[in-house]
Amino acid sequence: MIDQVLTYIKEHEGQNIERLKDFLRIPSISTASEHDADVRKACHWVLDLLQGCGIEAEMIETAGHPVVVGDSGPVECGGPTVLLYGHYDVQPVGERDLWDAEPFEPTEVDGKIIARGSADDKGQVLTHLLAAEAWKKVAGKLPIRFKFLIEGEEEVGSPNLAPFIEEHRERLACDYVTISDTAKFDGETPAITYGTKGMLYKEILLKGPVNDLHSGSFGGTVANPGNVLCNIIASMKDADNRVTIPGFYDEVVDVSDQERAMMKELSFDEAKYAEMLGVSGLHGEAGYTTLERRWARPTLDVNGLFGGFMKPGSSTIVPAKMGCKVSMRLVPNQDPDKISKAFDDFVKVAIPPGIELQINNHAHCAAYMCPLDQPALQAAGDAVETAFEKRPVLIREGGSLPILPMFKKILGAESIMVGLCWPNCNAHGPNEFFHKFDFWGGIRFSAQFMQNLAAK
C-alpha cells in the first residue's frame, strides 16, 4: 500500500505547493493582537484539512490562541501511537525593507518558497498533515494511530501548552512525539536531532547611590555598580572558558564514544563555520571540539549590558544603576533548579557593601535527549533514507525546546525530531524559505515513517 500512497503524493506535488502557499498567505503572527483573527484563520485552515480527509479533529480554546487536536483512531495492528506536534503561528515580519518579496505572498526563487513561516513551522508541519491525508485518500486509514497537536502560541513561548497537555493527557497519550521544527545538518544532508539543551535566563540588576555621582568628587568612596558588575561577569569563567559557579558541572555527563564518533564523521569545516559567522577564529571551553561545545557542553553567555552613561561624548560619573542579562544553556542531567540557585548564590557573595542586588528569572527549562536505541529513531532514519535517498545524520541542537522535557514528563513519550529545512533558512529573519525538494521529501518521509512504525 505504501507504493500507492507515494504515487498519490507524487501526483499531487503541484497541488500541494499551492496549498502550502495558501497556508503561508495567512499572517498568523501570534505576538500581535491585531492579527488575532489571522491566527484563528490559520487554526481553522489546519482543522479543515484534517476534517476534510476524514480525520476526527476539533479546535479547542485556551486562555490564548486555540489548539487543533486530531486523532486518526485505533488500528488493528496495535503498533505505537504517535503524536504530531507543530504550530501554525509565525514570527513578526521584522524590517520589511530587508525582504526581497512580500512576506505573506509566497514567492518561488530557485526552487525555494520564500515567505514568513515557510520553514518555521507551516511548511514542515504541513508535510505530516499531507502524508496523513494521502494515507486516508488511498487506503482509507493510517497504518498506525496518529494524533495531532497543532498550537498557535509557539512563537510567544507556548504559555498555555503545559496546562493544556496536563488537562488532555489521556486524549494525547502516545508512545512517541514527532516534530519537524528543527533543521537538516546542511542543505544536502538530512538530519534527526536527538538532543537539545536546556536554558536558564537571568537578569542581574545592581543599584548603588541614590543617583549618578561625580566620579572625581565621589569616586573611590562608594562601590561603583559598573565595576562590581564587570567583576562579577569576569569571575564567571576561568582562563579555559570553564564556568566557575560551584556545582555547575557536577551532573554533566561527557559525550559517549558513540556520539563522539558520530560527530567526527560529520562533514564540518571549522574555517567555513567561522567565515559564515563573520569571525576571525573560534573560541570556547578548552579540551572540546566546536561541535561538542555547540551541542553537548553547557555554556554561559552575557546577552546584554545596560546602565550608566551610553551617549556620545563623555560624562564622568559613578552610575547609580547597572545591569546585565545572562543565559546558560544546560545539558542532560543538569538540574535547572540547582543551577539557578548556584548562580544566585555566586552573585550574592560578590556583592560589596553599598550595592543592592536584584535577580530576575526570565526562562527556565531542562535539556532533553532521546535514547539512541529507540525503535522509532531507527524507523525515522530508514524513512528519511527512503524519502531523500540519503541516510540522515544524528545530531544534537544547541538551542532549547522546553516542550520536549514537558512531553517526557507529562506523557512519558520520547520525541523524534526530523528537520526538513536548511539550517540557513532565515527562520525569524527576512526572506525565510523552504525548499520545494524538502517539502515534497518531507511528505514522503512522513508517509514512510508511519509505514515503518506499523512494521515494528
C-alpha positions as CSV (number, residue, x, y, z in Angstrom):
1,M,0.0,0.0,0.0
2,I,2.9,2.4,0.7
3,D,3.7,2.4,-3.0
4,Q,0.3,3.6,-3.9
5,V,0.5,6.3,-1.2
6,L,3.8,7.5,-2.5
7,T,2.4,7.6,-6.1
8,Y,-0.5,9.7,-4.8
9,I,1.9,12.1,-3.2
10,K,3.9,12.4,-6.4
11,E,0.8,13.1,-8.4
12,H,-0.3,15.9,-6.1
13,E,3.1,17.7,-5.8
14,G,1.9,20.8,-7.7
15,Q,-1.4,21.0,-5.9
16,N,0.3,20.6,-2.5
17,I,2.7,23.5,-3.3
18,E,-0.4,25.7,-4.0
19,R,-1.9,24.6,-0.7
20,L,1.3,25.5,1.1
21,K,1.1,28.9,-0.5
22,D,-2.5,29.4,0.7
23,F,-1.4,28.5,4.2
24,L,1.5,30.9,4.1
25,R,-0.7,33.8,2.9
26,I,-2.3,33.9,6.3
27,P,-0.4,36.4,8.5
28,S,-0.8,34.4,11.7
29,I,1.5,36.5,13.9
30,S,0.7,35.3,17.4
31,T,2.5,38.1,19.3
32,A,0.5,40.9,17.6
33,S,-3.1,41.3,18.8
34,E,-4.1,43.0,15.5
35,H,-3.5,39.6,13.9
36,D,-5.7,37.6,16.3
37,A,-8.3,37.0,13.6
38,D,-5.5,35.8,11.2
39,V,-4.2,33.4,13.9
40,R,-7.7,32.0,14.3
41,K,-8.0,31.7,10.5
42,A,-4.8,29.6,10.3
43,C,-6.1,27.4,13.1
44,H,-9.3,26.8,11.0
45,W,-7.2,26.1,7.9
46,V,-5.5,23.2,9.8
47,L,-8.7,22.0,11.2
48,D,-10.4,22.0,7.8
49,L,-7.5,20.0,6.2
50,L,-7.8,17.3,8.9
51,Q,-11.5,17.1,8.9
52,G,-11.6,17.2,5.1
53,C,-9.7,14.0,4.8
54,G,-11.8,12.2,7.4
55,I,-9.6,12.6,10.5
56,E,-11.5,13.3,13.7
57,A,-10.4,16.8,14.8
58,E,-11.5,19.8,16.7
59,M,-10.4,23.3,17.7
60,I,-10.1,23.7,21.5
61,E,-9.9,27.2,23.1
62,T,-7.2,28.1,25.6
63,A,-6.5,31.2,27.6
64,G,-4.7,32.4,24.5
65,H,-4.8,31.1,20.9
66,P,-6.7,27.9,20.1
67,V,-5.2,24.4,19.6
68,V,-6.2,21.9,16.9
69,V,-6.4,18.3,18.3
70,G,-6.9,15.3,16.0
71,D,-6.9,11.5,16.1
72,S,-6.8,9.0,13.2
73,G,-8.2,6.4,15.6
74,P,-7.2,2.9,16.8
75,V,-5.7,0.5,14.3
76,E,-5.8,-3.3,14.1
77,C,-2.0,-3.8,14.1
78,G,-1.8,-2.3,17.5
79,G,1.5,-0.6,16.7
80,P,2.8,2.5,18.5
81,T,0.8,5.7,18.8
82,V,2.5,8.8,17.5
83,L,1.6,12.4,18.4
84,L,2.5,15.1,15.8
85,Y,3.3,18.4,17.4
86,G,3.6,21.6,15.4
87,H,2.5,25.2,15.3
88,Y,0.6,27.3,12.9
89,D,1.7,30.7,14.3
90,V,4.6,32.7,12.9
91,Q,7.1,35.3,13.8
92,P,6.6,39.0,13.0
93,V,8.0,40.2,9.7
94,G,10.7,42.4,11.2
95,E,12.2,45.1,8.9
96,R,10.2,44.9,5.7
97,D,12.9,46.6,3.7
98,L,15.1,43.6,4.2
99,W,12.7,41.3,2.4
100,D,13.0,40.8,-1.4
101,A,9.3,40.0,-1.7
102,E,6.1,40.4,0.3
103,P,6.5,38.2,3.4
104,F,2.9,36.9,3.2
105,E,2.8,36.5,-0.6
106,P,4.8,33.3,-1.2
107,T,7.4,33.7,-4.0
108,E,9.3,30.9,-5.8
109,V,13.1,31.6,-6.4
110,D,15.5,28.8,-7.4
111,G,13.2,26.1,-6.1
112,K,12.6,27.8,-2.8
113,I,9.3,29.1,-1.4
114,I,10.1,32.4,0.3
115,A,7.6,33.6,2.9
116,R,7.2,34.1,6.6
117,G,6.5,30.7,8.3
118,S,7.6,28.7,5.3
119,A,10.2,26.8,7.3
120,D,9.1,27.7,10.8
121,D,6.8,25.9,11.0
122,K,4.0,25.9,8.5
123,G,5.9,24.1,5.7
124,Q,7.3,21.5,7.9
125,V,4.2,20.7,9.9
126,L,2.2,20.6,6.6
127,T,4.3,17.7,5.3
128,H,2.9,15.5,8.1
129,L,-0.7,16.6,7.6
130,L,-0.5,15.9,3.8
131,A,1.1,12.5,4.4
132,A,-1.8,11.6,6.7
133,E,-4.2,12.9,4.1
134,A,-2.5,10.7,1.4
135,W,-2.9,7.6,3.5
136,K,-6.6,8.4,4.1
137,K,-7.3,9.1,0.4
138,V,-5.5,5.9,-0.8
139,A,-6.1,3.4,2.0
140,G,-9.0,4.9,3.9
141,K,-7.0,4.7,7.1
142,L,-3.5,5.3,8.5
143,P,-1.2,2.3,9.2
144,I,-0.7,3.4,12.8
145,R,-2.6,5.6,15.2
146,F,-1.6,9.2,14.6
147,K,-2.6,12.0,16.8
148,F,-2.3,15.7,16.1
149,L,-1.5,18.7,18.4
150,I,-1.1,21.9,16.4
151,E,-0.9,25.1,18.5
152,G,-0.8,28.8,17.9
153,E,1.5,30.2,20.6
154,E,4.9,28.6,20.0
155,E,6.4,31.9,18.8
156,V,5.4,33.5,22.1
157,G,6.7,30.8,24.3
158,S,3.7,28.4,24.4
159,P,2.4,29.8,27.7
160,N,-0.8,27.7,27.7
161,L,0.6,24.5,26.3
162,A,1.7,22.8,29.5
163,P,-1.7,23.2,31.3
164,F,-3.4,22.1,28.0
165,I,-1.4,18.9,27.9
166,E,-2.0,18.2,31.6
167,E,-5.7,18.7,31.1
168,H,-5.9,16.5,28.0
169,R,-3.1,14.0,28.9
170,E,-5.3,10.9,28.3
171,R,-6.5,12.2,25.0
172,L,-3.0,12.9,23.9
173,A,-1.5,9.7,25.3
174,C,1.2,8.3,22.9
175,D,4.3,6.3,22.6
176,Y,6.3,8.9,20.7
177,V,6.0,12.6,19.7
178,T,7.2,13.5,16.3
179,I,8.3,17.1,15.5
180,S,9.6,18.8,12.4
181,D,10.7,22.2,13.8
182,T,14.5,21.7,13.6
183,A,16.8,21.7,10.5
184,K,18.9,19.5,8.3
185,F,22.6,19.3,9.0
186,D,23.2,21.3,5.8
187,G,21.4,21.8,2.6
188,E,22.3,18.4,1.2
189,T,22.4,16.3,4.4
190,P,19.2,15.3,6.2
191,A,19.3,15.1,10.0
192,I,17.5,13.7,13.0
193,T,18.0,15.7,16.2
194,Y,18.1,13.6,19.3
195,G,19.1,16.2,21.9
196,T,18.6,19.8,22.8
197,K,20.0,22.0,25.6
198,G,18.1,23.4,28.5
199,M,18.2,27.0,29.4
200,L,18.3,29.5,32.3
201,Y,18.0,33.2,31.6
202,K,18.9,35.6,34.3
203,E,18.8,39.4,34.7
204,I,21.2,41.0,37.3
205,L,20.3,44.5,38.5
206,L,22.7,46.4,40.7
207,K,21.8,49.7,42.5
208,G,24.3,51.9,44.2
209,P,24.0,55.5,45.2
210,V,20.6,57.3,45.0
211,N,21.7,59.0,41.8
212,D,24.7,59.2,39.4
213,L,27.7,60.8,41.2
214,H,30.6,62.9,40.1
215,S,33.5,60.4,39.7
216,G,36.0,63.0,40.7
217,S,34.3,64.1,43.9
218,F,32.9,60.7,45.0
219,G,34.9,58.1,43.1
220,G,36.8,55.7,45.4
221,T,34.4,56.3,48.3
222,V,31.5,54.1,47.2
223,A,31.1,50.8,45.3
224,N,30.6,51.5,41.6
225,P,27.8,49.3,40.2
226,G,29.6,49.2,36.9
227,N,32.8,48.0,38.4
228,V,31.0,45.4,40.5
229,L,29.1,44.1,37.6
230,C,32.2,43.8,35.5
231,N,34.0,41.9,38.3
232,I,31.0,39.5,38.7
233,I,30.9,38.8,34.9
234,A,34.6,38.3,34.6
235,S,34.7,35.9,37.6
236,M,32.1,33.6,36.0
237,K,34.7,32.0,33.7
238,D,38.3,31.0,34.1
239,A,41.2,31.1,31.6
240,D,40.0,27.9,30.0
241,N,36.5,29.2,29.5
242,R,35.1,26.9,32.1
243,V,32.2,28.3,34.2
244,T,33.4,28.9,37.8
245,I,30.0,28.7,39.5
246,P,30.3,26.0,42.2
247,G,28.5,22.8,41.2
248,F,27.9,23.9,37.7
249,Y,29.5,20.7,36.2
250,D,28.6,18.3,38.9
251,E,26.0,16.4,36.9
252,V,27.4,16.9,33.4
253,V,27.9,13.6,31.6
254,D,30.6,13.7,28.9
255,V,29.6,12.6,25.4
256,S,29.7,8.9,24.8
257,D,32.3,7.3,22.5
258,Q,29.4,6.6,20.1
259,E,28.4,10.2,20.0
260,R,32.0,11.4,19.6
261,A,32.5,9.1,16.7
262,M,29.3,10.3,15.0
263,M,30.4,13.9,15.4
264,K,33.8,13.1,13.8
265,E,32.1,11.6,10.8
266,L,30.2,14.8,10.1
267,S,31.4,17.0,7.3
268,F,32.1,20.0,9.4
269,D,34.6,22.7,8.3
270,E,35.6,25.0,11.2
271,A,37.1,27.6,8.8
272,K,33.9,27.8,6.8
273,Y,31.9,27.9,10.0
274,A,33.9,30.9,11.3
275,E,33.6,32.6,7.9
276,M,29.8,32.1,8.0
277,L,29.7,33.8,11.4
278,G,32.0,36.6,10.3
279,V,34.7,36.0,12.9
280,S,38.4,35.6,12.6
281,G,38.6,32.4,14.8
282,L,36.6,30.2,17.1
283,H,36.7,30.2,20.8
284,G,35.3,28.2,23.7
285,E,35.9,25.7,26.5
286,A,39.3,24.2,26.3
287,G,39.6,20.5,25.6
288,Y,36.5,20.1,23.4
289,T,35.7,20.3,19.7
290,T,33.5,23.0,18.3
291,L,30.6,20.6,17.7
292,E,31.0,19.3,21.3
293,R,30.8,22.8,22.6
294,R,27.8,23.6,20.4
295,W,25.8,20.6,21.2
296,A,27.0,18.8,24.3
297,R,28.7,21.2,26.7
298,P,27.0,23.7,29.0
299,T,27.6,27.3,28.3
300,L,27.2,30.7,29.9
301,D,26.9,33.9,27.8
302,V,26.3,37.6,28.6
303,N,23.4,38.6,26.4
304,G,23.4,42.3,27.1
305,L,24.8,45.1,29.3
306,F,22.9,48.3,30.3
307,G,23.2,51.3,32.5
308,G,25.5,54.3,33.1
309,F,26.4,56.9,30.5
310,M,26.0,55.5,27.0
311,K,25.6,58.6,24.8
312,P,28.3,60.1,22.5
313,G,30.9,62.1,24.3
314,S,31.9,61.8,28.0
315,S,30.2,62.0,31.3
316,T,32.4,61.2,34.3
317,I,30.0,59.5,36.7
318,V,29.7,56.7,39.1
319,P,26.5,55.2,37.8
320,A,23.6,54.7,40.2
321,K,22.4,51.6,38.4
322,M,23.8,48.9,36.1
323,G,22.5,45.6,34.8
324,C,23.1,42.7,32.5
325,K,21.3,39.6,31.1
326,V,22.9,36.2,31.2
327,S,21.8,32.9,29.6
328,M,23.1,29.5,30.5
329,R,22.5,26.5,28.1
330,L,22.3,23.3,30.1
331,V,22.9,19.7,29.0
332,P,21.2,16.5,30.1
333,N,21.4,15.6,33.8
334,Q,21.9,19.3,34.8
335,D,19.1,20.3,37.2
336,P,17.9,23.8,36.2
337,D,16.7,24.4,39.8
338,K,20.0,23.5,41.3
339,I,22.0,25.6,38.7
340,S,19.7,28.5,39.2
341,K,20.3,28.6,43.0
342,A,24.0,28.1,42.5
343,F,24.1,31.1,40.1
344,D,22.2,33.3,42.5
345,D,24.4,32.3,45.5
346,F,27.5,33.0,43.4
347,V,26.4,36.5,42.5
348,K,25.2,37.3,46.1
349,V,28.6,36.5,47.5
350,A,30.2,39.0,45.2
351,I,28.1,42.0,46.3
352,P,30.0,44.5,48.4
353,P,28.5,46.9,51.0
354,G,26.6,49.8,49.4
355,I,25.2,47.7,46.5
356,E,21.6,46.4,46.3
357,L,21.1,43.3,44.2
358,Q,18.0,42.1,42.3
359,I,18.0,38.9,40.2
360,N,15.1,38.3,37.8
361,N,14.4,35.0,36.2
362,H,13.2,35.0,32.6
363,A,13.5,31.4,31.3
364,H,13.9,28.0,32.9
365,C,13.8,24.6,31.2
366,A,15.7,21.3,31.3
367,A,17.7,19.7,28.5
368,Y,16.3,16.8,26.5
369,M,18.0,13.7,24.9
370,C,16.2,10.8,23.1
371,P,18.0,7.5,23.8
372,L,19.7,6.4,20.6
373,D,18.4,2.9,20.9
374,Q,14.7,3.9,20.5
375,P,13.0,1.8,17.8
376,A,11.2,4.9,16.4
377,L,14.5,6.6,15.9
378,Q,15.6,3.8,13.6
379,A,12.2,3.8,11.9
380,A,12.6,7.5,11.3
381,G,16.1,7.2,9.9
382,D,15.0,4.5,7.5
383,A,12.1,6.6,6.4
384,V,14.3,9.6,5.8
385,E,16.7,7.5,3.8
386,T,13.9,6.2,1.6
387,A,12.4,9.7,1.0
388,F,15.7,11.6,0.4
389,E,17.9,8.7,-0.9
390,K,20.4,9.6,1.7
391,R,21.0,8.4,5.3
392,P,20.3,11.1,7.9
393,V,23.0,12.1,10.4
394,L,22.2,12.1,14.1
395,I,22.9,15.4,15.7
396,R,22.2,17.4,18.8
397,E,21.0,21.0,18.9
398,G,22.5,23.9,21.0
399,G,19.1,25.6,21.3
400,S,16.3,24.8,23.7
401,L,12.9,23.3,23.2
402,P,11.0,23.4,26.5
403,I,8.2,21.3,25.0
404,L,10.5,18.2,24.9
405,P,11.0,17.7,28.6
406,M,7.4,18.7,29.0
407,F,6.2,15.8,26.7
408,K,8.5,13.4,28.5
409,K,7.3,14.5,32.0
410,I,3.6,14.6,31.3
411,L,3.1,12.0,28.5
412,G,6.1,9.8,29.2
413,A,6.9,10.0,25.5
414,E,10.2,10.3,23.7
415,S,10.4,12.9,20.9
416,I,11.6,12.2,17.3
417,M,12.8,15.4,15.7
418,V,13.3,15.3,11.9
419,G,14.4,18.6,10.5
420,L,13.4,19.3,6.9
421,C,14.5,22.9,6.3
422,W,18.0,24.2,5.6
423,P,19.9,25.4,8.7
424,N,20.3,28.8,7.0
425,C,16.6,29.1,6.0
426,N,16.4,32.5,7.7
427,A,13.7,31.4,10.2
428,H,12.8,34.5,12.2
429,G,14.7,36.7,9.7
430,P,14.0,38.2,6.3
431,N,13.5,36.1,3.2
432,E,12.7,32.9,5.2
433,F,12.5,30.0,2.8
434,F,11.6,26.3,2.5
435,H,12.9,24.3,-0.5
436,K,10.3,22.5,-2.6
437,F,12.5,19.5,-2.7
438,D,12.5,19.2,1.1
439,F,8.7,19.9,1.2
440,W,8.0,17.0,-1.1
441,G,10.6,14.8,0.6
442,G,9.1,15.6,3.9
443,I,5.7,14.3,2.8
444,R,7.2,11.1,1.5
445,F,9.2,10.7,4.8
446,S,6.2,11.1,7.0
447,A,4.1,8.6,4.9
448,Q,7.0,6.1,5.0
449,F,7.6,6.7,8.8
450,M,4.0,5.7,9.5
451,Q,4.5,2.5,7.5
452,N,7.8,1.7,9.1
453,L,6.4,2.1,12.6
454,A,3.5,-0.2,11.7
455,A,6.0,-2.9,10.9
456,K,7.9,-2.6,14.2
